[in-house]
Amino acid sequence: RRLAMLGLAVFTLAATPALAVGKGRDVSWGRAGVSFDQYRADALECGNRAYGAEVDVPPYGPASAWGGWIVPGWVWTSLTPGRVPVYTSTYVDAYRHHAWWHTVDQLQAIVDSCLVEKGYQRFRLTSAQMRTLRRLERDSPERHHYLYSLGSDANVLAAQTIGERRRGPPSIAADRS
């Protein structure tokens, strides 16, 4: 039972607006006609694919907006998690965000790929659906069932399906890599 709840929580992470980096707040996943038990099983399987996956955090470069131009170029091209010759709280926070963003993006890509393989589609929640979702406690059975009811409804998917999400760092991070 605990493993099933873990799987449902992982699917909720992928299927709700909870993950700010991996997907939009108003994006979820669904498959028309899927049973709730299959929905839970797919959640567990897709979540397990991402669990323990290796991620690659690319080198983090300068951001001219905060004065990175005064440090020699070799400093920026040699940065790795274990070698940071310039250590400031601003830089550390920015690097942590950079690493976190790439980690979440890569793990979300694994979950996304698994869901697509299983026939799930991304769809955008309407503002009315988002209002209802906000009233439901995160990780509650009511919230899980509400998202399931939307994601298994062929009419919702037909009207609200969206294309594949754009991958890559946010524009501010793109200047740094």
Phi and psi in degrees as GROMACS dihedral restraints (atoms count N, CA, C in turn):
[ dihedral_restraints ]
;  ai    aj    ak    al  type     phi  dphi    fc
    3     4     5     6     1   -62.3    20    10
    4     5     6     7     1   -40.3    20    10
    6     7     8     9     1   -64.8    20    10
    7     8     9    10     1   -39.0    20    10
    9    10    11    12     1   -64.6    20    10
   10    11    12    13     1   -39.6    20    10
   12    13    14    15     1   -67.3    20    10
   13    14    15    16     1   -37.6    20    10
   15    16    17    18     1   -61.6    20    10
   16    17    18    19     1   -44.7    20    10
   18    19    20    21     1   -61.9    20    10
   19    20    21    22     1   -41.7    20    10
   21    22    23    24     1   -65.4    20    10
   22    23    24    25     1   -37.7    20    10
   24    25    26    27     1   -65.4    20    10
   25    26    27    28     1   -40.4    20    10
   27    28    29    30     1   -64.7    20    10
   28    29    30    31     1   -43.0    20    10
   30    31    32    33     1   -64.6    20    10
   31    32    33    34     1   -37.3    20    10
   33    34    35    36     1   -61.9    20    10
   34    35    36    37     1   -38.9    20    10
   36    37    38    39     1   -59.3    20    10
   37    38    39    40     1   -42.8    20    10
   39    40    41    42     1   -78.7    20    10
   40    41    42    43     1   -24.9    20    10
   42    43    44    45     1  -106.9    20    10
   43    44    45    46     1     3.7    20    10
   45    46    47    48     1  -122.4    20    10
   46    47    48    49     1   170.1    20    10
   48    49    50    51     1   -78.2    20    10
   49    50    51    52     1    27.8    20    10
   51    52    53    54     1   -82.8    20    10
   52    53    54    55     1   -25.5    20    10
   54    55    56    57     1   -98.6    20    10
   55    56    57    58     1   104.1    20    10
   57    58    59    60     1   -68.7    20    10
   58    59    60    61     1   -36.7    20    10
   60    61    62    63     1   -82.2    20    10
   61    62    63    64     1   -50.3    20    10
   63    64    65    66     1   -62.3    20    10
   64    65    66    67     1   -29.3    20    10
   66    67    68    69     1  -164.8    20    10
   67    68    69    70     1   171.2    20    10
   69    70    71    72     1   -69.2    20    10
   70    71    72    73     1   155.9    20    10
   72    73    74    75     1   -61.3    20    10
   73    74    75    76     1   -28.6    20    10
   75    76    77    78     1  -104.5    20    10
   76    77    78    79     1    25.3    20    10
   78    79    80    81     1  -112.7    20    10
   79    80    81    82     1   138.1    20    10
   81    82    83    84     1  -139.4    20    10
   82    83    84    85     1  -178.7    20    10
   84    85    86    87     1  -125.0    20    10
   85    86    87    88     1   147.2    20    10
   87    88    89    90     1  -156.6    20    10
   88    89    90    91     1   164.0    20    10
   90    91    92    93     1  -143.0    20    10
   91    92    93    94     1   119.6    20    10
   93    94    95    96     1   -56.4    20    10
   94    95    96    97     1   130.7    20    10
   96    97    98    99     1    77.9    20    10
   97    98    99   100     1     0.9    20    10
   99   100   101   102     1   -66.4    20    10
  100   101   102   103     1   140.9    20    10
  102   103   104   105     1   -77.5    20    10
  103   104   105   106     1   158.3    20    10
  105   106   107   108     1   -63.0    20    10
  106   107   108   109     1   -38.3    20    10
  108   109   110   111     1   -63.9    20    10
  109   110   111   112     1   -40.6    20    10
  111   112   113   114     1   -68.0    20    10
  112   113   114   115     1   -39.5    20    10
  114   115   116   117     1   -55.6    20    10
  115   116   117   118     1   -45.9    20    10
  117   118   119   120     1   -66.3    20    10
  118   119   120   121     1   -42.8    20    10
  120   121   122   123     1   -63.6    20    10
  121   122   123   124     1   -41.9    20    10
  123   124   125   126     1   -64.6    20    10
  124   125   126   127     1   -37.4    20    10
  126   127   128   129     1   -60.3    20    10
  127   128   129   130     1   -46.1    20    10
  129   130   131   132     1   -63.7    20    10
  130   131   132   133     1   -46.3    20    10
  132   133   134   135     1   -63.6    20    10
  133   134   135   136     1   -46.7    20    10
  135   136   137   138     1   -67.3    20    10
  136   137   138   139     1   -38.6    20    10
  138   139   140   141     1   -64.1    20    10
  139   140   141   142     1   -39.0    20    10
  141   142   143   144     1   -67.4    20    10
  142   143   144   145     1   -29.1    20    10
  144   145   146   147     1   -63.9    20    10
  145   146   147   148     1   -35.9    20    10
  147   148   149   150     1   -82.5    20    10
  148   149   150   151     1   -24.7    20    10
  150   151   152   153     1   -62.7    20    10
  151   152   153   154     1   123.2    20    10
  153   154   155   156     1    77.1    20    10
  154   155   156   157     1     6.2    20    10
  156   157   158   159     1   -67.2    20    10
  157   158   159   160     1   144.6    20    10
  159   160   161   162     1   -78.0    20    10
  160   161   162   163     1   139.2    20    10
  162   163   164   165     1  -120.9    20    10
  163   164   165   166     1   155.5    20    10
  165   166   167   168     1  -116.8    20    10
  166   167   168   169     1   118.4    20    10
  168   169   170   171     1  -100.8    20    10
  169   170   171   172     1   113.0    20    10
  171   172   173   174     1   -66.9    20    10
  172   173   174   175     1   160.6    20    10
  174   175   176   177     1   -55.7    20    10
  175   176   177   178     1   149.0    20    10
  177   178   179   180     1  -106.5    20    10
  178   179   180   181     1   123.5    20    10
  180   181   182   183     1  -102.0    20    10
  181   182   183   184     1  -174.4    20    10
  183   184   185   186     1   -73.6    20    10
  184   185   186   187     1   157.2    20    10
  186   187   188   189     1  -121.4    20    10
  187   188   189   190     1   108.6    20    10
  189   190   191   192     1   -60.4    20    10
  190   191   192   193     1   -22.6    20    10
  192   193   194   195     1   -62.8    20    10
  193   194   195   196     1   -25.5    20    10
  195   196   197   198     1  -114.4    20    10
  196   197   198   199     1    21.3    20    10
  198   199   200   201     1    91.4    20    10
  199   200   201   202     1    21.5    20    10
  201   202   203   204     1   -62.5    20    10
  202   203   204   205     1   -16.2    20    10
  204   205   206   207     1   -68.4    20    10
  205   206   207   208     1   -16.4    20    10
  207   208   209   210     1   -85.3    20    10
  208   209   210   211     1    -5.2    20    10
  210   211   212   213     1  -104.6    20    10
  211   212   213   214     1   137.8    20    10
  213   214   215   216     1   -55.9    20    10
  214   215   216   217     1   149.3    20    10
  216   217   218   219     1   -59.4    20    10
  217   218   219   220     1   -34.7    20    10
  219   220   221   222     1   -61.4    20    10
  220   221   222   223     1   -28.3    20    10
  222   223   224   225     1   -62.7    20    10
  223   224   225   226     1   -45.0    20    10
  225   226   227   228     1   -72.0    20    10
  226   227   228   229     1   -34.8    20    10
  228   229   230   231     1   -81.0    20    10
  229   230   231   232     1   -11.9    20    10
  231   232   233   234     1  -104.6    20    10
  232   233   234   235     1     8.9    20    10
  234   235   236   237     1   -73.9    20    10
  235   236   237   238     1   130.2    20    10
  237   238   239   240     1  -139.8    20    10
  238   239   240   241     1   166.6    20    10
  240   241   242   243     1   -55.1    20    10
  241   242   243   244     1   -31.2    20    10
  243   244   245   246     1   -93.6    20    10
  244   245   246   247     1    -4.6    20    10
  246   247   248   249     1  -136.2    20    10
  247   248   249   250     1    96.9    20    10
  249   250   251   252     1  -127.3    20    10
  250   251   252   253     1    94.4    20    10
  252   253   254   255     1   -70.2    20    10
  253   254   255   256     1   -24.9    20    10
  255   256   257   258     1  -111.2    20    10
  256   257   258   259     1   113.5    20    10
  258   259   260   261     1  -120.9    20    10
  259   260   261   262     1   101.5    20    10
  261   262   263   264     1  -128.0    20    10
  262   263   264   265     1   158.4    20    10
  264   265   266   267     1   -64.6    20    10
  265   266   267   268     1   -34.2    20    10
  267   268   269   270     1   -63.5    20    10
  268   269   270   271     1   -46.5    20    10
  270   271   272   273     1   -66.6    20    10
  271   272   273   274     1   -43.2    20    10
  273   274   275   276     1   -61.0    20    10
  274   275   276   277     1   -45.8    20    10
  276   277   278   279     1   -62.4    20    10
  277   278   279   280     1   -41.7    20    10
  279   280   281   282     1   -65.3    20    10
  280   281   282   283     1   -41.4    20    10
  282   283   284   285     1   -66.0    20    10
  283   284   285   286     1   -41.5    20    10
  285   286   287   288     1   -59.3    20    10
  286   287   288   289     1   -43.1    20    10
  288   289   290   291     1   -63.9    20    10
  289   290   291   292     1   -43.2    20    10
  291   292   293   294     1   -57.3    20    10
  292   293   294   295     1   -49.3    20    10
  294   295   296   297     1   -65.5    20    10
  295   296   297   298     1   -43.6    20    10
  297   298   299   300     1   -61.3    20    10
  298   299   300   301     1   -45.8    20    10
  300   301   302   303     1   -59.7    20    10
  301   302   303   304     1   -47.9    20    10
  303   304   305   306     1   -66.7    20    10
  304   305   306   307     1   -36.7    20    10
  306   307   308   309     1   -63.5    20    10
  307   308   309   310     1   -52.0    20    10
  309   310   311   312     1   -61.1    20    10
  310   311   312   313     1   -43.0    20    10
  312   313   314   315     1   -61.0    20    10
  313   314   315   316     1   -42.9    20    10
  315   316   317   318     1   -70.6    20    10
  316   317   318   319     1   -39.6    20    10
  318   319   320   321     1   -67.5    20    10
  319   320   321   322     1   -40.1    20    10
  321   322   323   324     1   -62.6    20    10
  322   323   324   325     1   -37.2    20    10
  324   325   326   327     1   -62.2    20    10
  325   326   327   328     1   -36.6    20    10
  327   328   329   330     1   -65.5    20    10
  328   329   330   331     1   -47.1    20    10
  330   331   332   333     1   -63.2    20    10
  331   332   333   334     1   -45.1    20    10
  333   334   335   336     1   -56.9    20    10
  334   335   336   337     1   -47.2    20    10
  336   337   338   339     1   -60.3    20    10
  337   338   339   340     1   -43.4    20    10
  339   340   341   342     1   -62.2    20    10
  340   341   342   343     1   -45.2    20    10
  342   343   344   345     1   -64.1    20    10
  343   344   345   346     1   -40.0    20    10
  345   346   347   348     1   -63.5    20    10
  346   347   348   349     1   -42.9    20    10
  348   349   350   351     1   -57.6    20    10
  349   350   351   352     1   -33.2    20    10
  351   352   353   354     1   -88.6    20    10
  352   353   354   355     1     4.3    20    10
  354   355   356   357     1    91.7    20    10
  355   356   357   358     1    10.2    20    10
  357   358   359   360     1   -80.6    20    10
  358   359   360   361     1   154.5    20    10
  360   361   362   363     1  -126.1    20    10
  361   362   363   364     1   147.2    20    10
  363   364   365   366     1   -79.5    20    10
  364   365   366   367     1   141.3    20    10
  366   367   368   369     1  -143.0    20    10
  367   368   369   370     1   153.9    20    10
  369   370   371   372     1   -98.6    20    10
  370   371   372   373     1   127.3    20    10
  372   373   374   375     1   -72.4    20    10
  373   374   375   376     1   143.7    20    10
  375   376   377   378     1   -75.8    20    10
  376   377   378   379     1   167.7    20    10
  378   379   380   381     1   -63.7    20    10
  379   380   381   382     1   -35.0    20    10
  381   382   383   384     1   -65.8    20    10
  382   383   384   385     1   -41.8    20    10
  384   385   386   387     1   -64.8    20    10
  385   386   387   388     1   -38.5    20    10
  387   388   389   390     1   -64.5    20    10
  388   389   390   391     1   -40.6    20    10
  390   391   392   393     1   -61.0    20    10
  391   392   393   394     1   -44.5    20    10
  393   394   395   396     1   -62.6    20    10
  394   395   396   397     1   -44.6    20    10
  396   397   398   399     1   -61.1    20    10
  397   398   399   400     1   -40.4    20    10
  399   400   401   402     1   -63.3    20    10
  400   401   402   403     1   -26.7    20    10
  402   403   404   405     1   -79.4    20    10
  403   404   405   406     1   -14.3    20    10
  405   406   407   408     1   -94.8    20    10
  406   407   408   409     1   133.5    20    10
  408   409   410   411     1   -64.5    20    10
  409   410   411   412     1   135.1    20    10
  411   412   413   414     1   -58.1    20    10
  412   413   414   415     1   140.2    20    10
  414   415   416   417     1    66.5    20    10
  415   416   417   418     1    12.3    20    10
  417   418   419   420     1   -84.0    20    10
  418   419   420   421     1   151.1    20    10
  420   421   422   423     1   -57.5    20    10
  421   422   423   424     1   -34.8    20    10
  423   424   425   426     1   -62.9    20    10
  424   425   426   427     1   -41.4    20    10
  426   427   428   429     1   -66.9    20    10
  427   428   429   430     1   -43.7    20    10
  429   430   431   432     1   -59.2    20    10
  430   431   432   433     1   -46.0    20    10
  432   433   434   435     1   -68.1    20    10
  433   434   435   436     1   -35.2    20    10
  435   436   437   438     1   -64.1    20    10
  436   437   438   439     1   -48.2    20    10
  438   439   440   441     1   -64.1    20    10
  439   440   441   442     1   -38.8    20    10
  441   442   443   444     1   -61.0    20    10
  442   443   444   445     1   -43.7    20    10
  444   445   446   447     1   -61.7    20    10
  445   446   447   448     1   -36.4    20    10
  447   448   449   450     1   -72.1    20    10
  448   449   450   451     1   -48.8    20    10
  450   451   452   453     1   -70.9    20    10
  451   452   453   454     1   -17.4    20    10
  453   454   455   456     1  -100.4    20    10
  454   455   456   457     1    -1.5    20    10
  456   457   458   459     1   -88.3    20    10
  457   458   459   460     1   114.5    20    10
  459   460   461   462     1   -58.8    20    10
  460   461   462   463     1   -34.8    20    10
  462   463   464   465     1   -67.4    20    10
  463   464   465   466     1   -41.0    20    10
  465   466   467   468     1   -62.7    20    10
  466   467   468   469     1   -47.4    20    10
  468   469   470   471     1   -64.1    20    10
  469   470   471   472     1   -39.8    20    10
  471   472   473   474     1   -62.8    20    10
  472   473   474   475     1   -37.3    20    10
  474   475   476   477     1   -86.7    20    10
  475   476   477   478     1   -25.1    20    10
  477   478   479   480     1  -122.4    20    10
  478   479   480   481     1     4.3    20    10
  480   481   482   483     1   -64.0    20    10
  481   482   483   484     1   140.1    20    10
  483   484   485   486     1  -123.7    20    10
  484   485   486   487     1   164.2    20    10
  486   487   488   489     1   -75.3    20    10
  487   488   489   490     1  -174.9    20    10
  489   490   491   492     1   -65.2    20    10
  490   491   492   493     1   142.3    20    10
  492   493   494   495     1   -76.5    20    10
  493   494   495   496     1   152.1    20    10
  495   496   497   498     1   -72.5    20    10
  496   497   498   499     1   132.5    20    10
  498   499   500   501     1  -104.0    20    10
  499   500   501   502     1   156.5    20    10
  501   502   503   504     1   121.4    20    10
  502   503   504   505     1   163.8    20    10
  504   505   506   507     1   -67.8    20    10
  505   506   507   508     1   156.2    20    10
  507   508   509   510     1   -62.7    20    10
  508   509   510   511     1   160.7    20    10
  510   511   512   513     1   -56.5    20    10
  511   512   513   514     1   -37.0    20    10
  513   514   515   516     1   -66.6    20    10
  514   515   516   517     1   -37.9    20    10
  516   517   518   519     1   -73.9    20    10
  517   518   519   520     1   -27.2    20    10
  519   520   521   522     1   -62.2    20    10
  520   521   522   523     1   -30.2    20    10
  522   523   524   525     1   -70.6    20    10
  523   524   525   526     1   -21.1    20    10
  525   526   527   528     1   -94.7    20    10
  526   527   528   529     1   -19.3    20    10
